[in-house]
Structure formats: structure tokens, C-alpha cells
Amino acid sequence: MDFVTILGIVAATLTTIAFLPQVWRTWKTKSAKDVSFIMLIAFMSGLVLWLIYGIILNALPIILANSITLVLNFIILWLKIKYR
Amino acid sequence: MDFVTILGIVAATLTTIAFLPQVWRTWKTKSAKDVSFIMLIAFMSGLVLWLIYGIILNALPIILANSITLVLNFIILWLKIKYR
């Protein structure tokens, strides 16, 4: 595995797991008032398109990264609605 | 330009401009308490790696999308520190 591929995997992992602390914080504080609803919807719409893009190209890294990020952001959205 | 390329451009645009409403909300409410500091740091680190990845591959879409997203998240981080 060459350097660039490893760099891409680490980048994808970071921009995916980055949302775990946001899920944890929202769940712990029972508050997501400062998290923009429009940002979540726009971001998740983009993630769905990235997911379709990855499926069409049969690109597992794109499918994996974006489906996990989508699930995490869906949880943040759900918690934001729940704790409104 | 084929369908898949257009899909990728729209996906990249959405997951980039999605952070504009978050910048606007944080600037307007002068509060980012609910936005996870760790998420911002981890996400921005990942964006830096994606930027290096794009520069190495000379892939303009990856460079553009991730540099704009990085700037927007940097502003959110700066506002979060400012309004602590």
C-alpha cells in the first residue's frame, strides 16, 4: 500500500470518526441548540450523494466513510430533535 | 461531463457549503457551546490530510472542496473560542 493510499485512508477515518465526539457531547449534555439544523440536513444530503457516487463507482472506501458519517450525523440530528 | 462526475461535484458542493449555515448560526447566536471542540479539531485534521492528498494527486475538486471546508470550520473554531 503506497503513501498516498494510506494518507487517504487516515484522512477518511479522521473526517468520519470526528463526529463521534459530537454524538457523545450531544447525548451527554442533552443539548444541540448551537448545532445548525440546516447544516445537518445539507451535510447529510451531500453524504447521501457521496454514498450513491461510491456505489456507482464500486469504491468501498467512499461507501464505508460516507455511510458511517451519515449514520453518525443522523444520530446527531435525531438527538437535536429529541432535545429541542 | 458524465452523470457520475456531476453527482460528485454536487455531493462535494453540498458537504462544503453545509458549514455556511453553522458559521452563520454561531456568529448570530454568539454561542457554540454545543459544538464539540474535539470534533472540530479531528475533522479539521482530516481535512488537512485530504488537502495534502488532493495536492499530491493534483485533484482540483478535492483541493477546492477540502480547502473551503477547512476555512469554514476554522471560522467556527475561532468563533467557538471567541464566545467561550
Backbone of each chain as nested JSON, in Angstrom:
{
  "chains": [
    {"id": "A", "residues": [
      {"number": 1, "name": "MET", "atoms": {"N": [0.852, -1.195, 0.0], "CA": [0.0, 0.0, 0.0], "C": [0.887, 1.244, 0.0]}},
      {"number": 2, "name": "ASP", "atoms": {"N": [0.679, 2.128, -0.986], "CA": [1.587, 3.282, -1.081], "C": [1.149, 4.412, -0.143]}},
      {"number": 3, "name": "PHE", "atoms": {"N": [2.042, 5.41, -0.017], "CA": [1.85, 6.507, 0.947], "C": [0.522, 7.23, 0.711]}},
      {"number": 4, "name": "VAL", "atoms": {"N": [0.213, 7.524, -0.549], "CA": [-0.987, 8.319, -0.861], "C": [-2.261, 7.568, -0.44]}},
      {"number": 5, "name": "THR", "atoms": {"N": [-2.278, 6.255, -0.635], "CA": [-3.453, 5.458, -0.244], "C": [-3.625, 5.483, 1.274]}},
      {"number": 6, "name": "ILE", "atoms": {"N": [-2.502, 5.336, 1.983], "CA": [-2.554, 5.382, 3.456], "C": [-3.044, 6.758, 3.904]}},
      {"number": 7, "name": "LEU", "atoms": {"N": [-2.541, 7.817, 3.253], "CA": [-2.943, 9.195, 3.577], "C": [-4.464, 9.348, 3.399]}},
      {"number": 8, "name": "GLY", "atoms": {"N": [-4.994, 8.806, 2.308], "CA": [-6.437, 8.881, 2.036], "C": [-7.246, 8.131, 3.077]}},
      {"number": 9, "name": "ILE", "atoms": {"N": [-6.747, 6.958, 3.484], "CA": [-7.46, 6.148, 4.491], "C": [-7.472, 6.875, 5.833]}},
      {"number": 10, "name": "VAL", "atoms": {"N": [-6.315, 7.465, 6.219], "CA": [-6.252, 8.185, 7.502], "C": [-7.155, 9.425, 7.436]}},
      {"number": 11, "name": "ALA", "atoms": {"N": [-7.129, 10.135, 6.31], "CA": [-7.971, 11.331, 6.142], "C": [-9.449, 10.948, 6.255]}},
      {"number": 12, "name": "ALA", "atoms": {"N": [-9.833, 9.869, 5.556], "CA": [-11.237, 9.427, 5.571], "C": [-11.642, 8.987, 6.975]}},
      {"number": 13, "name": "THR", "atoms": {"N": [-10.728, 8.29, 7.668], "CA": [-11.032, 7.827, 9.025], "C": [-11.253, 9.027, 9.952]}},
      {"number": 14, "name": "LEU", "atoms": {"N": [-10.355, 10.033, 9.855], "CA": [-10.475, 11.211, 10.727], "C": [-11.777, 11.979, 10.47]}},
      {"number": 15, "name": "THR", "atoms": {"N": [-12.093, 12.233, 9.178], "CA": [-13.289, 13.024, 8.87], "C": [-14.572, 12.218, 9.113]}},
      {"number": 16, "name": "THR", "atoms": {"N": [-14.414, 10.924, 9.428], "CA": [-15.572, 10.082, 9.764], "C": [-15.735, 10.009, 11.28]}},
      {"number": 17, "name": "ILE", "atoms": {"N": [-14.667, 9.573, 11.974], "CA": [-14.799, 9.397, 13.434], "C": [-14.88, 10.746, 14.15]}},
      {"number": 18, "name": "ALA", "atoms": {"N": [-14.569, 11.841, 13.434], "CA": [-14.634, 13.18, 14.046], "C": [-16.022, 13.442, 14.626]}},
      {"number": 19, "name": "PHE", "atoms": {"N": [-17.059, 12.796, 14.063], "CA": [-18.427, 13.086, 14.514], "C": [-18.8, 12.308, 15.777]}},
      {"number": 20, "name": "LEU", "atoms": {"N": [-17.971, 11.335, 16.167], "CA": [-18.248, 10.581, 17.403], "C": [-18.246, 11.506, 18.623]}},
      {"number": 21, "name": "PRO", "atoms": {"N": [-17.223, 12.377, 18.803], "CA": [-17.261, 13.279, 19.959], "C": [-18.473, 14.211, 19.951]}},
      {"number": 22, "name": "GLN", "atoms": {"N": [-18.972, 14.544, 18.722], "CA": [-20.164, 15.407, 18.665], "C": [-21.389, 14.634, 19.118]}},
      {"number": 23, "name": "VAL", "atoms": {"N": [-21.489, 13.343, 18.736], "CA": [-22.604, 12.495, 19.193], "C": [-22.549, 12.386, 20.714]}},
      {"number": 24, "name": "TRP", "atoms": {"N": [-21.333, 12.096, 21.243], "CA": [-21.142, 11.927, 22.676], "C": [-21.537, 13.21, 23.417]}},
      {"number": 25, "name": "ARG", "atoms": {"N": [-21.059, 14.366, 22.927], "CA": [-21.343, 15.633, 23.616], "C": [-22.845, 15.91, 23.63]}},
      {"number": 26, "name": "THR", "atoms": {"N": [-23.5, 15.713, 22.487], "CA": [-24.939, 15.99, 22.383], "C": [-25.721, 15.057, 23.285]}},
      {"number": 27, "name": "TRP", "atoms": {"N": [-25.321, 13.771, 23.326], "CA": [-26.0, 12.795, 24.176], "C": [-25.787, 13.135, 25.652]}},
      {"number": 28, "name": "LYS", "atoms": {"N": [-24.559, 13.553, 25.983], "CA": [-24.206, 13.828, 27.385], "C": [-24.895, 15.115, 27.87]}},
      {"number": 29, "name": "THR", "atoms": {"N": [-24.865, 16.181, 27.086], "CA": [-25.378, 17.48, 27.524], "C": [-26.876, 17.619, 27.234]}},
      {"number": 30, "name": "LYS", "atoms": {"N": [-27.402, 16.646, 26.503], "CA": [-28.84, 16.676, 26.14], "C": [-29.184, 18.03, 25.493]}},
      {"number": 31, "name": "SER", "atoms": {"N": [-28.234, 18.579, 24.726], "CA": [-28.474, 19.88, 24.094], "C": [-27.707, 19.969, 22.785]}},
      {"number": 32, "name": "ALA", "atoms": {"N": [-28.407, 20.45, 21.716], "CA": [-27.735, 20.641, 20.426], "C": [-28.217, 21.956, 19.808]}},
      {"number": 33, "name": "LYS", "atoms": {"N": [-28.613, 22.865, 20.696], "CA": [-29.187, 24.148, 20.26], "C": [-28.233, 24.87, 19.298]}},
      {"number": 34, "name": "ASP", "atoms": {"N": [-26.926, 24.82, 19.613], "CA": [-25.952, 25.568, 18.802], "C": [-25.587, 24.876, 17.494]}},
      {"number": 35, "name": "VAL", "atoms": {"N": [-26.028, 23.621, 17.318], "CA": [-25.712, 22.901, 16.083], "C": [-26.776, 23.258, 15.045]}},
      {"number": 36, "name": "SER", "atoms": {"N": [-26.343, 23.754, 13.896], "CA": [-27.278, 24.232, 12.885], "C": [-28.053, 23.08, 12.228]}},
      {"number": 37, "name": "PHE", "atoms": {"N": [-29.385, 23.209, 12.279], "CA": [-30.283, 22.196, 11.666], "C": [-30.045, 22.152, 10.147]}},
      {"number": 38, "name": "ILE", "atoms": {"N": [-29.905, 23.356, 9.544], "CA": [-29.717, 23.424, 8.084], "C": [-28.392, 22.771, 7.689]}},
      {"number": 39, "name": "MET", "atoms": {"N": [-27.358, 22.971, 8.539], "CA": [-26.063, 22.346, 8.261], "C": [-26.21, 20.827, 8.241]}},
      {"number": 40, "name": "LEU", "atoms": {"N": [-26.932, 20.282, 9.241], "CA": [-27.093, 18.825, 9.312], "C": [-27.807, 18.287, 8.069]}},
      {"number": 41, "name": "ILE", "atoms": {"N": [-28.878, 18.959, 7.669], "CA": [-29.668, 18.497, 6.515], "C": [-28.822, 18.591, 5.229]}},
      {"number": 42, "name": "ALA", "atoms": {"N": [-28.14, 19.727, 5.051], "CA": [-27.339, 19.915, 3.83], "C": [-26.18, 18.91, 3.798]}},
      {"number": 43, "name": "PHE", "atoms": {"N": [-25.536, 18.764, 4.956], "CA": [-24.381, 17.857, 5.043], "C": [-24.821, 16.419, 4.775]}},
      {"number": 44, "name": "MET", "atoms": {"N": [-25.934, 16.005, 5.386], "CA": [-26.412, 14.634, 5.201], "C": [-26.863, 14.395, 3.759]}},
      {"number": 45, "name": "SER", "atoms": {"N": [-27.442, 15.409, 3.126], "CA": [-27.832, 15.27, 1.703], "C": [-26.579, 15.029, 0.854]}},
      {"number": 46, "name": "GLY", "atoms": {"N": [-25.523, 15.776, 1.171], "CA": [-24.258, 15.598, 0.443], "C": [-23.689, 14.199, 0.67]}},
      {"number": 47, "name": "LEU", "atoms": {"N": [-23.792, 13.711, 1.918], "CA": [-23.287, 12.37, 2.248], "C": [-24.053, 11.299, 1.474]}},
      {"number": 48, "name": "VAL", "atoms": {"N": [-25.377, 11.485, 1.321], "CA": [-26.195, 10.511, 0.56], "C": [-25.701, 10.481, -0.888]}},
      {"number": 49, "name": "LEU", "atoms": {"N": [-25.44, 11.667, -1.444], "CA": [-24.961, 11.713, -2.838], "C": [-23.577, 11.063, -2.961]}},
      {"number": 50, "name": "TRP", "atoms": {"N": [-22.695, 11.314, -1.956], "CA": [-21.361, 10.666, -1.958], "C": [-21.529, 9.151, -1.896]}},
      {"number": 51, "name": "LEU", "atoms": {"N": [-22.53, 8.703, -1.133], "CA": [-22.785, 7.259, -0.984], "C": [-23.197, 6.663, -2.338]}},
      {"number": 52, "name": "ILE", "atoms": {"N": [-24.11, 7.341, -3.03], "CA": [-24.563, 6.879, -4.363], "C": [-23.362, 6.893, -5.33]}},
      {"number": 53, "name": "TYR", "atoms": {"N": [-22.562, 7.954, -5.227], "CA": [-21.347, 8.104, -6.058], "C": [-20.414, 6.917, -5.828]}},
      {"number": 54, "name": "GLY", "atoms": {"N": [-20.203, 6.565, -4.572], "CA": [-19.321, 5.442, -4.233], "C": [-19.871, 4.11, -4.71]}},
      {"number": 55, "name": "ILE", "atoms": {"N": [-21.218, 3.94, -4.619], "CA": [-21.855, 2.68, -5.051], "C": [-21.708, 2.533, -6.573]}},
      {"number": 56, "name": "ILE", "atoms": {"N": [-21.957, 3.647, -7.299], "CA": [-21.855, 3.599, -8.769], "C": [-20.417, 3.225, -9.183]}},
      {"number": 57, "name": "LEU", "atoms": {"N": [-19.425, 3.824, -8.463], "CA": [-18.016, 3.565, -8.822], "C": [-17.492, 2.292, -8.152]}},
      {"number": 58, "name": "ASN", "atoms": {"N": [-18.374, 1.68, -7.296], "CA": [-17.952, 0.475, -6.566], "C": [-16.679, 0.733, -5.761]}},
      {"number": 59, "name": "ALA", "atoms": {"N": [-16.628, 1.938, -5.123], "CA": [-15.433, 2.369, -4.366], "C": [-15.707, 2.18, -2.879]}},
      {"number": 60, "name": "LEU", "atoms": {"N": [-15.213, 1.069, -2.328], "CA": [-15.527, 0.707, -0.941], "C": [-15.147, 1.793, 0.065]}},
      {"number": 61, "name": "PRO", "atoms": {"N": [-13.94, 2.435, -0.046], "CA": [-13.58, 3.476, 0.93], "C": [-14.61, 4.608, 0.983]}},
      {"number": 62, "name": "ILE", "atoms": {"N": [-15.108, 5.028, -0.202], "CA": [-16.083, 6.124, -0.262], "C": [-17.408, 5.661, 0.345]}},
      {"number": 63, "name": "ILE", "atoms": {"N": [-17.784, 4.407, 0.066], "CA": [-19.037, 3.856, 0.602], "C": [-18.958, 3.761, 2.121]}},
      {"number": 64, "name": "LEU", "atoms": {"N": [-17.856, 3.195, 2.617], "CA": [-17.693, 2.998, 4.066], "C": [-17.677, 4.338, 4.805]}},
      {"number": 65, "name": "ALA", "atoms": {"N": [-16.783, 5.256, 4.383], "CA": [-16.607, 6.538, 5.088], "C": [-17.92, 7.309, 5.131]}},
      {"number": 66, "name": "ASN", "atoms": {"N": [-18.588, 7.388, 3.989], "CA": [-19.791, 8.225, 3.936], "C": [-20.998, 7.58, 4.601]}},
      {"number": 67, "name": "SER", "atoms": {"N": [-21.073, 6.244, 4.617], "CA": [-22.228, 5.617, 5.293], "C": [-22.094, 5.756, 6.806]}},
      {"number": 68, "name": "ILE", "atoms": {"N": [-20.848, 5.602, 7.317], "CA": [-20.642, 5.761, 8.768], "C": [-20.897, 7.216, 9.166]}},
      {"number": 69, "name": "THR", "atoms": {"N": [-20.349, 8.156, 8.367], "CA": [-20.557, 9.58, 8.688], "C": [-22.045, 9.928, 8.632]}},
      {"number": 70, "name": "LEU", "atoms": {"N": [-22.747, 9.319, 7.694], "CA": [-24.194, 9.56, 7.554], "C": [-24.939, 9.07, 8.799]}},
      {"number": 71, "name": "VAL", "atoms": {"N": [-24.589, 7.87, 9.266], "CA": [-25.243, 7.312, 10.46], "C": [-24.978, 8.21, 11.669]}},
      {"number": 72, "name": "LEU", "atoms": {"N": [-23.724, 8.631, 11.847], "CA": [-23.373, 9.477, 12.996], "C": [-24.127, 10.81, 12.947]}},
      {"number": 73, "name": "ASN", "atoms": {"N": [-24.204, 11.421, 11.763], "CA": [-24.914, 12.7, 11.648], "C": [-26.423, 12.525, 11.806]}},
      {"number": 74, "name": "PHE", "atoms": {"N": [-26.916, 11.343, 11.406], "CA": [-28.346, 11.049, 11.59], "C": [-28.67, 10.991, 13.083]}},
      {"number": 75, "name": "ILE", "atoms": {"N": [-27.73, 10.397, 13.874], "CA": [-27.919, 10.321, 15.325], "C": [-27.91, 11.73, 15.918]}},
      {"number": 76, "name": "ILE", "atoms": {"N": [-26.955, 12.583, 15.463], "CA": [-26.887, 13.962, 15.962], "C": [-28.206, 14.681, 15.65]}},
      {"number": 77, "name": "LEU", "atoms": {"N": [-28.728, 14.485, 14.44], "CA": [-29.985, 15.117, 14.031], "C": [-31.138, 14.626, 14.912]}},
      {"number": 78, "name": "TRP", "atoms": {"N": [-31.174, 13.326, 15.14], "CA": [-32.231, 12.713, 15.962], "C": [-32.175, 13.266, 17.387]}},
      {"number": 79, "name": "LEU", "atoms": {"N": [-30.957, 13.358, 17.946], "CA": [-30.796, 13.888, 19.306], "C": [-31.183, 15.364, 19.351]}},
      {"number": 80, "name": "LYS", "atoms": {"N": [-30.839, 16.102, 18.293], "CA": [-31.161, 17.541, 18.252], "C": [-32.682, 17.722, 18.28]}},
      {"number": 81, "name": "ILE", "atoms": {"N": [-33.391, 16.876, 17.542], "CA": [-34.865, 16.968, 17.517], "C": [-35.429, 16.534, 18.873]}},
      {"number": 82, "name": "LYS", "atoms": {"N": [-34.838, 15.462, 19.422], "CA": [-35.332, 14.912, 20.696], "C": [-35.169, 15.925, 21.829]}},
      {"number": 83, "name": "TYR", "atoms": {"N": [-34.048, 16.647, 21.836], "CA": [-33.757, 17.545, 22.976], "C": [-34.16, 18.989, 22.691]}},
      {"number": 84, "name": "ARG", "atoms": {"N": [-34.962, 19.19, 21.673], "CA": [-35.369, 20.567, 21.326], "C": [-36.024, 21.289, 22.48]}}
    ]},
    {"id": "B", "residues": [
      {"number": 1, "name": "MET", "atoms": {"N": [-19.588, 16.255, -19.713], "CA": [-19.454, 15.814, -18.31], "C": [-20.512, 14.738, -18.027]}},
      {"number": 2, "name": "ASP", "atoms": {"N": [-20.029, 13.557, -17.546], "CA": [-20.999, 12.477, -17.36], "C": [-21.726, 12.609, -16.023]}},
      {"number": 3, "name": "PHE", "atoms": {"N": [-22.76, 11.751, -15.851], "CA": [-23.636, 11.825, -14.679], "C": [-22.843, 11.68, -13.376]}},
      {"number": 4, "name": "VAL", "atoms": {"N": [-21.915, 10.721, -13.329], "CA": [-21.183, 10.438, -12.094], "C": [-20.332, 11.652, -11.677]}},
      {"number": 5, "name": "THR", "atoms": {"N": [-19.732, 12.324, -12.65], "CA": [-18.905, 13.495, -12.34], "C": [-19.768, 14.614, -11.769]}},
      {"number": 6, "name": "ILE", "atoms": {"N": [-20.935, 14.808, -12.382], "CA": [-21.861, 15.83, -11.891], "C": [-22.306, 15.489, -10.469]}},
      {"number": 7, "name": "LEU", "atoms": {"N": [-22.595, 14.192, -10.239], "CA": [-23.013, 13.719, -8.912], "C": [-21.923, 14.039, -7.879]}},
      {"number": 8, "name": "GLY", "atoms": {"N": [-20.67, 13.792, -8.241], "CA": [-19.542, 14.059, -7.334], "C": [-19.394, 15.537, -7.045]}},
      {"number": 9, "name": "ILE", "atoms": {"N": [-19.584, 16.37, -8.069], "CA": [-19.469, 17.819, -7.888], "C": [-20.58, 18.333, -6.967]}},
      {"number": 10, "name": "VAL", "atoms": {"N": [-21.819, 17.838, -7.185], "CA": [-22.944, 18.272, -6.332], "C": [-22.722, 17.788, -4.898]}},
      {"number": 11, "name": "ALA", "atoms": {"N": [-22.273, 16.538, -4.737], "CA": [-22.013, 15.988, -3.393], "C": [-20.938, 16.822, -2.692]}},
      {"number": 12, "name": "ALA", "atoms": {"N": [-19.855, 17.13, -3.407], "CA": [-18.75, 17.905, -2.817], "C": [-19.224, 19.312, -2.453]}},
      {"number": 13, "name": "THR", "atoms": {"N": [-20.045, 19.905, -3.332], "CA": [-20.562, 21.254, -3.067], "C": [-21.427, 21.255, -1.808]}},
      {"number": 14, "name": "LEU", "atoms": {"N": [-22.326, 20.248, -1.696], "CA": [-23.217, 20.18, -0.532], "C": [-22.438, 19.988, 0.769]}},
      {"number": 15, "name": "THR", "atoms": {"N": [-21.488, 19.039, 0.768], "CA": [-20.751, 18.758, 2.018], "C": [-19.754, 19.881, 2.33]}},
      {"number": 16, "name": "THR", "atoms": {"N": [-19.617, 20.836, 1.398], "CA": [-18.748, 22.0, 1.652], "C": [-19.587, 23.178, 2.152]}},
      {"number": 17, "name": "ILE", "atoms": {"N": [-20.603, 23.565, 1.375], "CA": [-21.393, 24.739, 1.763], "C": [-22.275, 24.453, 2.982]}},
      {"number": 18, "name": "ALA", "atoms": {"N": [-22.412, 23.161, 3.343], "CA": [-23.232, 22.8, 4.516], "C": [-22.755, 23.544, 5.756]}},
      {"number": 19, "name": "PHE", "atoms": {"N": [-21.462, 23.905, 5.792], "CA": [-20.925, 24.527, 7.016], "C": [-21.202, 26.032, 7.072]}},
      {"number": 20, "name": "LEU", "atoms": {"N": [-21.682, 26.607, 5.967], "CA": [-22.029, 28.033, 5.984], "C": [-23.131, 28.34, 6.991]}},
      {"number": 21, "name": "PRO", "atoms": {"N": [-24.255, 27.564, 6.986], "CA": [-25.29, 27.839, 7.997], "C": [-24.779, 27.7, 9.427]}},
      {"number": 22, "name": "GLN", "atoms": {"N": [-23.779, 26.812, 9.639], "CA": [-23.232, 26.664, 11.001], "C": [-22.422, 27.894, 11.372]}},
      {"number": 23, "name": "VAL", "atoms": {"N": [-21.651, 28.444, 10.414], "CA": [-20.892, 29.678, 10.656], "C": [-21.865, 30.804, 10.977]}},
      {"number": 24, "name": "TRP", "atoms": {"N": [-22.929, 30.915, 10.165], "CA": [-23.94, 31.974, 10.337], "C": [-24.602, 31.856, 11.712]}},
      {"number": 25, "name": "ARG", "atoms": {"N": [-25.005, 30.594, 12.075], "CA": [-25.716, 30.429, 13.348], "C": [-24.801, 30.814, 14.517]}},
      {"number": 26, "name": "THR", "atoms": {"N": [-23.549, 30.338, 14.473], "CA": [-22.606, 30.599, 15.567], "C": [-22.324, 32.091, 15.677]}},
      {"number": 27, "name": "TRP", "atoms": {"N": [-22.18, 32.765, 14.534], "CA": [-21.908, 34.206, 14.517], "C": [-23.121, 34.975, 15.062]}},
      {"number": 28, "name": "LYS", "atoms": {"N": [-24.335, 34.516, 14.661], "CA": [-25.577, 35.21, 15.042], "C": [-25.87, 35.014, 16.531]}},
      {"number": 29, "name": "THR", "atoms": {"N": [-25.77, 33.785, 17.041], "CA": [-26.154, 33.472, 18.422], "C": [-24.999, 33.727, 19.384]}},
      {"number": 30, "name": "LYS", "atoms": {"N": [-23.812, 33.975, 18.822], "CA": [-22.619, 34.215, 19.667], "C": [-22.415, 33.046, 20.654]}},
      {"number": 31, "name": "SER", "atoms": {"N": [-22.791, 31.829, 20.204], "CA": [-22.68, 30.663, 21.092], "C": [-22.376, 29.418, 20.27]}},
      {"number": 32, "name": "ALA", "atoms": {"N": [-21.394, 28.621, 20.753], "CA": [-21.092, 27.342, 20.079], "C": [-20.836, 26.274, 21.132]}},
      {"number": 33, "name": "LYS", "atoms": {"N": [-21.455, 26.493, 22.289], "CA": [-21.244, 25.582, 23.425], "C": [-21.524, 24.136, 23.044]}},
      {"number": 34, "name": "ASP", "atoms": {"N": [-22.59, 23.917, 22.281], "CA": [-22.999, 22.54, 21.944], "C": [-22.155, 21.92, 20.836]}},
      {"number": 35, "name": "VAL", "atoms": {"N": [-21.308, 22.714, 20.177], "CA": [-20.468, 22.176, 19.096], "C": [-19.196, 21.602, 19.731]}},
      {"number": 36, "name": "SER", "atoms": {"N": [-18.92, 20.33, 19.46], "CA": [-17.801, 19.655, 20.115], "C": [-16.454, 20.172, 19.606]}},
      {"number": 37, "name": "PHE", "atoms": {"N": [-15.625, 20.588, 20.576], "CA": [-14.276, 21.094, 20.257], "C": [-13.442, 19.968, 19.633]}},
      {"number": 38, "name": "ILE", "atoms": {"N": [-13.55, 18.767, 20.208], "CA": [-12.769, 17.614, 19.716], "C": [-13.174, 17.276, 18.286]}},
      {"number": 39, "name": "MET", "atoms": {"N": [-14.505, 17.379, 18.013], "CA": [-14.986, 17.108, 16.65], "C": [-14.334, 18.084, 15.67]}},
      {"number": 40, "name": "LEU", "atoms": {"N": [-14.302, 19.374, 16.039], "CA": [-13.728, 20.379, 15.134], "C": [-12.254, 20.081, 14.849]}},
      {"number": 41, "name": "ILE", "atoms": {"N": [-11.499, 19.768, 15.897], "CA": [-10.056, 19.502, 15.752], "C": [-9.831, 18.25, 14.889]}},
      {"number": 42, "name": "ALA", "atoms": {"N": [-10.588, 17.176, 15.204], "CA": [-10.406, 15.914, 14.462], "C": [-10.819, 16.106, 13.0]}},
      {"number": 43, "name": "PHE", "atoms": {"N": [-11.961, 16.784, 12.81], "CA": [-12.485, 16.984, 11.447], "C": [-11.507, 17.845, 10.635]}},
      {"number": 44, "name": "MET", "atoms": {"N": [-10.988, 18.914, 11.255], "CA": [-10.053, 19.802, 10.547], "C": [-8.736, 19.09, 10.242]}},
      {"number": 45, "name": "SER", "atoms": {"N": [-8.282, 18.218, 11.145], "CA": [-7.065, 17.431, 10.879], "C": [-7.278, 16.54, 9.659]}},
      {"number": 46, "name": "GLY", "atoms": {"N": [-8.46, 15.933, 9.598], "CA": [-8.79, 15.092, 8.445], "C": [-8.837, 15.905, 7.162]}},
      {"number": 47, "name": "LEU", "atoms": {"N": [-9.383, 17.12, 7.245], "CA": [-9.475, 17.99, 6.065], "C": [-8.085, 18.385, 5.573]}},
      {"number": 48, "name": "VAL", "atoms": {"N": [-7.158, 18.624, 6.525], "CA": [-5.771, 18.963, 6.137], "C": [-5.164, 17.788, 5.37]}},
      {"number": 49, "name": "LEU", "atoms": {"N": [-5.391, 16.573, 5.863], "CA": [-4.838, 15.383, 5.189], "C": [-5.47, 15.208, 3.808]}},
      {"number": 50, "name": "TRP", "atoms": {"N": [-6.818, 15.458, 3.706], "CA": [-7.48, 15.376, 2.388], "C": [-6.86, 16.423, 1.443]}},
      {"number": 51, "name": "LEU", "atoms": {"N": [-6.517, 17.589, 1.995], "CA": [-5.944, 18.667, 1.176], "C": [-4.575, 18.23, 0.633]}},
      {"number": 52, "name": "ILE", "atoms": {"N": [-3.75, 17.642, 1.492], "CA": [-2.426, 17.149, 1.071], "C": [-2.616, 16.046, 0.028]}},
      {"number": 53, "name": "TYR", "atoms": {"N": [-3.593, 15.157, 0.294], "CA": [-3.939, 14.061, -0.633], "C": [-4.294, 14.634, -2.009]}},
      {"number": 54, "name": "GLY", "atoms": {"N": [-5.129, 15.66, -2.02], "CA": [-5.558, 16.286, -3.282], "C": [-4.403, 16.957, -4.003]}},
      {"number": 55, "name": "ILE", "atoms": {"N": [-3.496, 17.6, -3.23], "CA": [-2.344, 18.289, -3.832], "C": [-1.41, 17.259, -4.475]}},
      {"number": 56, "name": "ILE", "atoms": {"N": [-1.158, 16.139, -3.761], "CA": [-0.276, 15.089, -4.289], "C": [-0.853, 14.522, -5.596]}},
      {"number": 57, "name": "LEU", "atoms": {"N": [-2.184, 14.303, -5.61], "CA": [-2.837, 13.713, -6.797], "C": [-3.173, 14.79, -7.832]}},
      {"number": 58, "name": "ASN", "atoms": {"N": [-2.898, 16.075, -7.45], "CA": [-3.241, 17.18, -8.35], "C": [-4.714, 17.139, -8.746]}},
      {"number": 59, "name": "ALA", "atoms": {"N": [-5.577, 16.844, -7.751], "CA": [-7.024, 16.699, -7.998], "C": [-7.72, 17.966, -7.51]}},
      {"number": 60, "name": "LEU", "atoms": {"N": [-8.029, 18.87, -8.452], "CA": [-8.585, 20.175, -8.108], "C": [-9.886, 20.086, -7.279]}},
      {"number": 61, "name": "PRO", "atoms": {"N": [-10.849, 19.186, -7.656], "CA": [-12.079, 19.123, -6.852], "C": [-11.817, 18.822, -5.37]}},
      {"number": 62, "name": "ILE", "atoms": {"N": [-10.86, 17.893, -5.108], "CA": [-10.549, 17.516, -3.719], "C": [-9.882, 18.709, -3.022]}},
      {"number": 63, "name": "ILE", "atoms": {"N": [-8.987, 19.415, -3.747], "CA": [-8.292, 20.572, -3.172], "C": [-9.3, 21.674, -2.851]}},
      {"number": 64, "name": "LEU", "atoms": {"N": [-10.172, 21.983, -3.81], "CA": [-11.154, 23.06, -3.629], "C": [-12.105, 22.765, -2.476]}},
      {"number": 65, "name": "ALA", "atoms": {"N": [-12.754, 21.586, -2.533], "CA": [-13.78, 21.239, -1.537], "C": [-13.19, 21.253, -0.135]}},
      {"number": 66, "name": "ASN", "atoms": {"N": [-12.04, 20.626, 0.031], "CA": [-11.49, 20.496, 1.383], "C": [-10.866, 21.795, 1.89]}},
      {"number": 67, "name": "SER", "atoms": {"N": [-10.346, 22.652, 1.01], "CA": [-9.774, 23.919, 1.497], "C": [-10.892, 24.862, 1.948]}},
      {"number": 68, "name": "ILE", "atoms": {"N": [-12.012, 24.892, 1.193], "CA": [-13.142, 25.741, 1.59], "C": [-13.743, 25.228, 2.906]}},
      {"number": 69, "name": "THR", "atoms": {"N": [-13.93, 23.885, 2.993], "CA": [-14.495, 23.307, 4.226], "C": [-13.576, 23.585, 5.402]}},
      {"number": 70, "name": "LEU", "atoms": {"N": [-12.266, 23.528, 5.159], "CA": [-11.289, 23.798, 6.22], "C": [-11.41, 25.238, 6.705]}},
      {"number": 71, "name": "VAL", "atoms": {"N": [-11.522, 26.184, 5.773], "CA": [-11.657, 27.609, 6.146], "C": [-12.932, 27.82, 6.969]}},
      {"number": 72, "name": "LEU", "atoms": {"N": [-14.058, 27.233, 6.509], "CA": [-15.337, 27.402, 7.221], "C": [-15.258, 26.827, 8.631]}},
      {"number": 73, "name": "ASN", "atoms": {"N": [-14.654, 25.644, 8.766], "CA": [-14.557, 25.024, 10.094], "C": [-13.563, 25.77, 10.982]}},
      {"number": 74, "name": "PHE", "atoms": {"N": [-12.554, 26.397, 10.354], "CA": [-11.606, 27.213, 11.118], "C": [-12.331, 28.415, 11.72]}},
      {"number": 75, "name": "ILE", "atoms": {"N": [-13.249, 29.013, 10.93], "CA": [-14.034, 30.156, 11.415], "C": [-14.925, 29.714, 12.583]}},
      {"number": 76, "name": "ILE", "atoms": {"N": [-15.562, 28.514, 12.441], "CA": [-16.421, 28.006, 13.515], "C": [-15.584, 27.804, 14.782]}},
      {"number": 77, "name": "LEU", "atoms": {"N": [-14.372, 27.241, 14.627], "CA": [-13.475, 27.007, 15.768], "C": [-13.089, 28.345, 16.407]}},
      {"number": 78, "name": "TRP", "atoms": {"N": [-12.76, 29.335, 15.574], "CA": [-12.354, 30.653, 16.072], "C": [-13.498, 31.302, 16.852]}},
      {"number": 79, "name": "LEU", "atoms": {"N": [-14.735, 31.205, 16.285], "CA": [-15.908, 31.787, 16.959], "C": [-16.194, 31.045, 18.266]}},
      {"number": 80, "name": "LYS", "atoms": {"N": [-16.005, 29.719, 18.243], "CA": [-16.27, 28.927, 19.471], "C": [-15.324, 29.371, 20.58]}},
      {"number": 81, "name": "ILE", "atoms": {"N": [-14.056, 29.621, 20.226], "CA": [-13.076, 30.068, 21.23], "C": [-13.413, 31.485, 21.677]}},
      {"number": 82, "name": "LYS", "atoms": {"N": [-13.78, 32.33, 20.703], "CA": [-14.091, 33.732, 21.0], "C": [-15.29, 33.848, 21.943]}},
      {"number": 83, "name": "TYR", "atoms": {"N": [-16.309, 33.033, 21.724], "CA": [-17.554, 33.184, 22.511], "C": [-17.601, 32.236, 23.71]}},
      {"number": 84, "name": "ARG", "atoms": {"N": [-16.453, 31.676, 24.072], "CA": [-16.467, 30.704, 25.181], "C": [-17.074, 31.297, 26.45]}}
    ]}
  ]
}
